[in-house]
Amino acid sequence: MTATNAGWNGTIAPNGTAAFGFTASWTGTNAKPTAFTLNNASCTVA
């Protein structure tokens, strides 16, 4: 997944915040991933 700004909201004011929503659906199995990264850093899969 990648979150990208819209043309009208590309700047966050000093001390401002940003949030985004995510809606998805899935059918079938949902197995635990074998690897996961966030901002190109490896995360522990527990």
N, CA, C, O and CB atoms as a CASP TS submission, in Angstrom:
PFRMAT TS
TARGET T0000
AUTHOR 0000-0000-0000
METHOD Language model
MODEL 1
PARENT N/A
ATOM      1  N   MET     1       0.835  -1.154   0.000  1.00  0.00           N
ATOM      2  CA  MET     1       0.000   0.000   0.000  1.00  0.00           C
ATOM      3  C   MET     1       0.885   1.223   0.000  1.00  0.00           C
ATOM      4  O   MET     1       1.941   1.234   0.633  1.00  0.00           O
ATOM      5  CB  MET     1      -0.952  -0.006   1.189  1.00  0.00           C
ATOM      6  N   THR     2       0.465   2.237  -0.696  1.00  0.00           N
ATOM      7  CA  THR     2       1.157   3.524  -0.707  1.00  0.00           C
ATOM      8  C   THR     2       0.134   4.625  -0.504  1.00  0.00           C
ATOM      9  O   THR     2      -0.909   4.632  -1.159  1.00  0.00           O
ATOM     10  CB  THR     2       1.945   3.735  -2.033  1.00  0.00           C
ATOM     11  N   ALA     3       0.419   5.555   0.395  1.00  0.00           N
ATOM     12  CA  ALA     3      -0.442   6.721   0.602  1.00  0.00           C
ATOM     13  C   ALA     3       0.236   7.924  -0.032  1.00  0.00           C
ATOM     14  O   ALA     3       1.402   8.200   0.250  1.00  0.00           O
ATOM     15  CB  ALA     3      -0.721   6.968   2.126  1.00  0.00           C
ATOM     16  N   THR     4      -0.480   8.637  -0.882  1.00  0.00           N
ATOM     17  CA  THR     4       0.054   9.795  -1.591  1.00  0.00           C
ATOM     18  C   THR     4      -0.905  10.964  -1.427  1.00  0.00           C
ATOM     19  O   THR     4      -2.123  10.788  -1.415  1.00  0.00           O
ATOM     20  CB  THR     4       0.282   9.476  -3.094  1.00  0.00           C
ATOM     21  N   ASN     5      -0.335  12.165  -1.301  1.00  0.00           N
ATOM     22  CA  ASN     5      -1.192  13.331  -1.133  1.00  0.00           C
ATOM     23  C   ASN     5      -2.003  13.600  -2.396  1.00  0.00           C
ATOM     24  O   ASN     5      -1.623  13.212  -3.500  1.00  0.00           O
ATOM     25  CB  ASN     5      -0.355  14.559  -0.772  1.00  0.00           C
ATOM     26  N   ALA     6      -3.132  14.276  -2.197  1.00  0.00           N
ATOM     27  CA  ALA     6      -3.914  14.796  -3.313  1.00  0.00           C
ATOM     28  C   ALA     6      -3.308  16.149  -3.702  1.00  0.00           C
ATOM     29  O   ALA     6      -2.535  16.719  -2.932  1.00  0.00           O
ATOM     30  CB  ALA     6      -5.448  14.932  -2.935  1.00  0.00           C
ATOM     31  N   GLY     7      -3.636  16.654  -4.849  1.00  0.00           N
ATOM     32  CA  GLY     7      -3.056  17.904  -5.315  1.00  0.00           C
ATOM     33  C   GLY     7      -3.291  19.083  -4.381  1.00  0.00           C
ATOM     34  O   GLY     7      -2.482  20.010  -4.337  1.00  0.00           O
ATOM     35  N   TRP     8      -4.383  19.056  -3.641  1.00  0.00           N
ATOM     36  CA  TRP     8      -4.743  20.198  -2.804  1.00  0.00           C
ATOM     37  C   TRP     8      -4.258  20.066  -1.359  1.00  0.00           C
ATOM     38  O   TRP     8      -4.442  21.002  -0.581  1.00  0.00           O
ATOM     39  CB  TRP     8      -6.236  20.379  -2.815  1.00  0.00           C
ATOM     40  N   ASN     9      -3.645  18.942  -0.966  1.00  0.00           N
ATOM     41  CA  ASN     9      -3.260  18.775   0.439  1.00  0.00           C
ATOM     42  C   ASN     9      -1.822  18.273   0.588  1.00  0.00           C
ATOM     43  O   ASN     9      -1.546  17.461   1.471  1.00  0.00           O
ATOM     44  CB  ASN     9      -4.215  17.808   1.129  1.00  0.00           C
ATOM     45  N   GLY    10      -0.912  18.738  -0.249  1.00  0.00           N
ATOM     46  CA  GLY    10       0.453  18.248  -0.242  1.00  0.00           C
ATOM     47  C   GLY    10       1.360  18.841   0.814  1.00  0.00           C
ATOM     48  O   GLY    10       2.509  18.416   0.935  1.00  0.00           O
ATOM     49  N   THR    11       0.887  19.806   1.581  1.00  0.00           N
ATOM     50  CA  THR    11       1.718  20.450   2.601  1.00  0.00           C
ATOM     51  C   THR    11       1.062  20.293   3.969  1.00  0.00           C
ATOM     52  O   THR    11      -0.142  20.501   4.121  1.00  0.00           O
ATOM     53  CB  THR    11       1.939  21.954   2.270  1.00  0.00           C
ATOM     54  N   ILE    12       1.867  19.924   4.958  1.00  0.00           N
ATOM     55  CA  ILE    12       1.390  19.836   6.341  1.00  0.00           C
ATOM     56  C   ILE    12       2.013  21.001   7.100  1.00  0.00           C
ATOM     57  O   ILE    12       3.233  21.168   7.096  1.00  0.00           O
ATOM     58  CB  ILE    12       1.759  18.443   7.007  1.00  0.00           C
ATOM     59  N   ALA    13       1.184  21.799   7.745  1.00  0.00           N
ATOM     60  CA  ALA    13       1.658  22.960   8.500  1.00  0.00           C
ATOM     61  C   ALA    13       2.533  22.511   9.675  1.00  0.00           C
ATOM     62  O   ALA    13       2.374  21.392  10.164  1.00  0.00           O
ATOM     63  CB  ALA    13       0.460  23.802   9.010  1.00  0.00           C
ATOM     64  N   PRO    14       3.455  23.367  10.135  1.00  0.00           N
ATOM     65  CA  PRO    14       4.239  23.036  11.331  1.00  0.00           C
ATOM     66  C   PRO    14       3.305  22.644  12.483  1.00  0.00           C
ATOM     67  O   PRO    14       2.300  23.312  12.723  1.00  0.00           O
ATOM     68  CB  PRO    14       5.139  24.237  11.746  1.00  0.00           C
ATOM     69  N   ASN    15       3.633  21.581  13.180  1.00  0.00           N
ATOM     70  CA  ASN    15       2.822  21.031  14.270  1.00  0.00           C
ATOM     71  C   ASN    15       1.463  20.520  13.800  1.00  0.00           C
ATOM     72  O   ASN    15       0.584  20.251  14.619  1.00  0.00           O
ATOM     73  CB  ASN    15       2.621  22.082  15.338  1.00  0.00           C
ATOM     74  N   GLY    16       1.285  20.385  12.488  1.00  0.00           N
ATOM     75  CA  GLY    16       0.035  19.865  11.934  1.00  0.00           C
ATOM     76  C   GLY    16       0.027  18.344  11.965  1.00  0.00           C
ATOM     77  O   GLY    16       1.010  17.719  12.363  1.00  0.00           O
ATOM     78  N   THR    17      -1.057  17.766  11.554  1.00  0.00           N
ATOM     79  CA  THR    17      -1.182  16.316  11.502  1.00  0.00           C
ATOM     80  C   THR    17      -1.725  15.899  10.140  1.00  0.00           C
ATOM     81  O   THR    17      -2.276  16.706   9.392  1.00  0.00           O
ATOM     82  CB  THR    17      -2.098  15.800  12.637  1.00  0.00           C
ATOM     83  N   ALA    18      -1.558  14.655   9.855  1.00  0.00           N
ATOM     84  CA  ALA    18      -2.109  14.076   8.634  1.00  0.00           C
ATOM     85  C   ALA    18      -2.677  12.703   8.975  1.00  0.00           C
ATOM     86  O   ALA    18      -2.151  12.006   9.843  1.00  0.00           O
ATOM     87  CB  ALA    18      -1.023  13.976   7.507  1.00  0.00           C
ATOM     88  N   ALA    19      -3.726  12.326   8.306  1.00  0.00           N
ATOM     89  CA  ALA    19      -4.349  11.027   8.521  1.00  0.00           C
ATOM     90  C   ALA    19      -4.896  10.539   7.192  1.00  0.00           C
ATOM     91  O   ALA    19      -5.154  11.333   6.287  1.00  0.00           O
ATOM     92  CB  ALA    19      -5.474  11.103   9.599  1.00  0.00           C
ATOM     93  N   PHE    20      -5.070   9.239   7.079  1.00  0.00           N
ATOM     94  CA  PHE    20      -5.685   8.697   5.883  1.00  0.00           C
ATOM     95  C   PHE    20      -6.548   7.510   6.269  1.00  0.00           C
ATOM     96  O   PHE    20      -6.331   6.872   7.299  1.00  0.00           O
ATOM     97  CB  PHE    20      -4.618   8.290   4.844  1.00  0.00           C
ATOM     98  N   GLY    21      -7.512   7.230   5.442  1.00  0.00           N
ATOM     99  CA  GLY    21      -8.382   6.088   5.668  1.00  0.00           C
ATOM    100  C   GLY    21      -7.976   4.949   4.748  1.00  0.00           C
ATOM    101  O   GLY    21      -7.280   5.159   3.754  1.00  0.00           O
ATOM    102  N   PHE    22      -8.408   3.759   5.080  1.00  0.00           N
ATOM    103  CA  PHE    22      -8.093   2.592   4.283  1.00  0.00           C
ATOM    104  C   PHE    22      -9.277   1.651   4.331  1.00  0.00           C
ATOM    105  O   PHE    22      -9.694   1.227   5.409  1.00  0.00           O
ATOM    106  CB  PHE    22      -6.805   1.896   4.781  1.00  0.00           C
ATOM    107  N   THR    23      -9.816   1.324   3.181  1.00  0.00           N
ATOM    108  CA  THR    23     -10.923   0.390   3.089  1.00  0.00           C
ATOM    109  C   THR    23     -10.498  -0.742   2.169  1.00  0.00           C
ATOM    110  O   THR    23     -10.014  -0.498   1.064  1.00  0.00           O
ATOM    111  CB  THR    23     -12.220   1.088   2.572  1.00  0.00           C
ATOM    112  N   ALA    24     -10.675  -1.969   2.612  1.00  0.00           N
ATOM    113  CA  ALA    24     -10.275  -3.110   1.788  1.00  0.00           C
ATOM    114  C   ALA    24     -11.159  -4.305   2.096  1.00  0.00           C
ATOM    115  O   ALA    24     -11.881  -4.328   3.093  1.00  0.00           O
ATOM    116  CB  ALA    24      -8.791  -3.464   2.019  1.00  0.00           C
ATOM    117  N   SER    25     -11.087  -5.282   1.229  1.00  0.00           N
ATOM    118  CA  SER    25     -11.776  -6.544   1.479  1.00  0.00           C
ATOM    119  C   SER    25     -10.885  -7.670   0.975  1.00  0.00           C
ATOM    120  O   SER    25     -10.000  -7.452   0.149  1.00  0.00           O
ATOM    121  CB  SER    25     -13.184  -6.579   0.786  1.00  0.00           C
ATOM    122  N   TRP    26     -11.126  -8.872   1.478  1.00  0.00           N
ATOM    123  CA  TRP    26     -10.296 -10.010   1.121  1.00  0.00           C
ATOM    124  C   TRP    26     -11.138 -11.267   1.152  1.00  0.00           C
ATOM    125  O   TRP    26     -11.978 -11.438   2.035  1.00  0.00           O
ATOM    126  CB  TRP    26      -9.087 -10.136   2.068  1.00  0.00           C
ATOM    127  N   THR    27     -10.917 -12.134   0.202  1.00  0.00           N
ATOM    128  CA  THR    27     -11.543 -13.451   0.235  1.00  0.00           C
ATOM    129  C   THR    27     -10.438 -14.493   0.166  1.00  0.00           C
ATOM    130  O   THR    27      -9.386 -14.251  -0.425  1.00  0.00           O
ATOM    131  CB  THR    27     -12.569 -13.632  -0.937  1.00  0.00           C
ATOM    132  N   GLY    28     -10.671 -15.623   0.752  1.00  0.00           N
ATOM    133  CA  GLY    28      -9.660 -16.677   0.774  1.00  0.00           C
ATOM    134  C   GLY    28      -8.904 -16.661   2.081  1.00  0.00           C
ATOM    135  O   GLY    28      -9.359 -16.081   3.067  1.00  0.00           O
ATOM    136  N   THR    29      -7.723 -17.310   2.087  1.00  0.00           N
ATOM    137  CA  THR    29      -6.932 -17.373   3.307  1.00  0.00           C
ATOM    138  C   THR    29      -6.190 -16.061   3.525  1.00  0.00           C
ATOM    139  O   THR    29      -5.965 -15.296   2.587  1.00  0.00           O
ATOM    140  CB  THR    29      -5.943 -18.544   3.250  1.00  0.00           C
ATOM    141  N   ASN    30      -5.823 -15.819   4.746  1.00  0.00           N
ATOM    142  CA  ASN    30      -5.090 -14.608   5.114  1.00  0.00           C
ATOM    143  C   ASN    30      -3.925 -15.032   6.003  1.00  0.00           C
ATOM    144  O   ASN    30      -3.926 -14.782   7.208  1.00  0.00           O
ATOM    145  CB  ASN    30      -6.022 -13.560   5.846  1.00  0.00           C
ATOM    146  N   ALA    31      -2.940 -15.672   5.397  1.00  0.00           N
ATOM    147  CA  ALA    31      -1.800 -16.196   6.143  1.00  0.00           C
ATOM    148  C   ALA    31      -0.885 -15.075   6.624  1.00  0.00           C
ATOM    149  O   ALA    31      -0.834 -13.996   6.034  1.00  0.00           O
ATOM    150  CB  ALA    31      -1.012 -17.176   5.282  1.00  0.00           C
ATOM    151  N   LYS    32      -0.169 -15.351   7.704  1.00  0.00           N
ATOM    152  CA  LYS    32       0.802 -14.409   8.242  1.00  0.00           C
ATOM    153  C   LYS    32       1.904 -14.183   7.199  1.00  0.00           C
ATOM    154  O   LYS    32       2.366 -15.147   6.588  1.00  0.00           O
ATOM    155  CB  LYS    32       1.400 -14.931   9.589  1.00  0.00           C
ATOM    156  N   PRO    33       2.337 -12.933   6.981  1.00  0.00           N
ATOM    157  CA  PRO    33       3.400 -12.693   6.002  1.00  0.00           C
ATOM    158  C   PRO    33       4.726 -13.274   6.475  1.00  0.00           C
ATOM    159  O   PRO    33       4.957 -13.415   7.676  1.00  0.00           O
ATOM    160  CB  PRO    33       3.552 -11.191   5.735  1.00  0.00           C
ATOM    161  N   THR    34       5.591 -13.609   5.530  1.00  0.00           N
ATOM    162  CA  THR    34       6.918 -14.117   5.888  1.00  0.00           C
ATOM    163  C   THR    34       7.899 -12.984   6.135  1.00  0.00           C
ATOM    164  O   THR    34       8.925 -13.190   6.783  1.00  0.00           O
ATOM    165  CB  THR    34       7.452 -15.032   4.791  1.00  0.00           C
ATOM    166  N   ALA    35       7.602 -11.783   5.628  1.00  0.00           N
ATOM    167  CA  ALA    35       8.457 -10.615   5.834  1.00  0.00           C
ATOM    168  C   ALA    35       7.582  -9.371   5.768  1.00  0.00           C
ATOM    169  O   ALA    35       6.533  -9.376   5.124  1.00  0.00           O
ATOM    170  CB  ALA    35       9.609 -10.552   4.771  1.00  0.00           C
ATOM    171  N   PHE    36       8.018  -8.300   6.441  1.00  0.00           N
ATOM    172  CA  PHE    36       7.263  -7.053   6.474  1.00  0.00           C
ATOM    173  C   PHE    36       8.246  -5.907   6.643  1.00  0.00           C
ATOM    174  O   PHE    36       9.169  -6.001   7.453  1.00  0.00           O
ATOM    175  CB  PHE    36       6.202  -7.058   7.620  1.00  0.00           C
ATOM    176  N   THR    37       8.065  -4.830   5.895  1.00  0.00           N
ATOM    177  CA  THR    37       8.910  -3.644   6.046  1.00  0.00           C
ATOM    178  C   THR    37       8.039  -2.405   6.200  1.00  0.00           C
ATOM    179  O   THR    37       6.910  -2.356   5.712  1.00  0.00           O
ATOM    180  CB  THR    37       9.863  -3.487   4.837  1.00  0.00           C
ATOM    181  N   LEU    38       8.575  -1.420   6.877  1.00  0.00           N
ATOM    182  CA  LEU    38       7.947  -0.115   7.028  1.00  0.00           C
ATOM    183  C   LEU    38       9.026   0.928   6.809  1.00  0.00           C
ATOM    184  O   LEU    38      10.035   0.938   7.514  1.00  0.00           O
ATOM    185  CB  LEU    38       7.264   0.047   8.435  1.00  0.00           C
ATOM    186  N   ASN    39       8.825   1.796   5.846  1.00  0.00           N
ATOM    187  CA  ASN    39       9.837   2.805   5.488  1.00  0.00           C
ATOM    188  C   ASN    39      11.189   2.148   5.200  1.00  0.00           C
ATOM    189  O   ASN    39      12.236   2.634   5.629  1.00  0.00           O
ATOM    190  CB  ASN    39       9.987   3.846   6.623  1.00  0.00           C
ATOM    191  N   ASN    40      11.144   1.046   4.471  1.00  0.00           N
ATOM    192  CA  ASN    40      12.330   0.284   4.068  1.00  0.00           C
ATOM    193  C   ASN    40      13.090  -0.354   5.240  1.00  0.00           C
ATOM    194  O   ASN    40      14.225  -0.795   5.059  1.00  0.00           O
ATOM    195  CB  ASN    40      13.264   1.184   3.309  1.00  0.00           C
ATOM    196  N   ALA    41      12.497  -0.413   6.417  1.00  0.00           N
ATOM    197  CA  ALA    41      13.120  -1.059   7.569  1.00  0.00           C
ATOM    198  C   ALA    41      12.376  -2.362   7.850  1.00  0.00           C
ATOM    199  O   ALA    41      11.146  -2.372   7.886  1.00  0.00           O
ATOM    200  CB  ALA    41      13.107  -0.120   8.825  1.00  0.00           C
ATOM    201  N   SER    42      13.096  -3.448   8.045  1.00  0.00           N
ATOM    202  CA  SER    42      12.488  -4.736   8.342  1.00  0.00           C
ATOM    203  C   SER    42      11.815  -4.703   9.700  1.00  0.00           C
ATOM    204  O   SER    42      12.341  -4.122  10.650  1.00  0.00           O
ATOM    205  CB  SER    42      13.532  -5.850   8.294  1.00  0.00           C
ATOM    206  N   CYS    43      10.650  -5.328   9.788  1.00  0.00           N
ATOM    207  CA  CYS    43       9.897  -5.425  11.039  1.00  0.00           C
ATOM    208  C   CYS    43       9.817  -6.890  11.450  1.00  0.00           C
ATOM    209  O   CYS    43       9.929  -7.782  10.609  1.00  0.00           O
ATOM    210  CB  CYS    43       8.469  -4.811  10.890  1.00  0.00           C
ATOM    211  N   THR    44       9.627  -7.132  12.721  1.00  0.00           N
ATOM    212  CA  THR    44       9.466  -8.481  13.234  1.00  0.00           C
ATOM    213  C   THR    44       8.062  -8.962  12.949  1.00  0.00           C
ATOM    214  O   THR    44       7.088  -8.253  13.202  1.00  0.00           O
ATOM    215  CB  THR    44       9.767  -8.541  14.738  1.00  0.00           C
ATOM    216  N   VAL    45       7.959 -10.168  12.423  1.00  0.00           N
ATOM    217  CA  VAL    45       6.660 -10.795  12.198  1.00  0.00           C
ATOM    218  C   VAL    45       6.452 -11.784  13.327  1.00  0.00           C
ATOM    219  O   VAL    45       7.168 -12.780  13.432  1.00  0.00           O
ATOM    220  CB  VAL    45       6.578 -11.499  10.788  1.00  0.00           C
ATOM    221  N   ALA    46       5.466 -11.508  14.176  1.00  0.00           N
ATOM    222  CA  ALA    46       5.233 -12.361  15.345  1.00  0.00           C
ATOM    223  C   ALA    46       3.956 -13.148  15.202  1.00  0.00           C
ATOM    224  O   ALA    46       3.603 -13.919  16.095  1.00  0.00           O
ATOM    225  CB  ALA    46       5.184 -11.530  16.613  1.00  0.00           C
TER
END
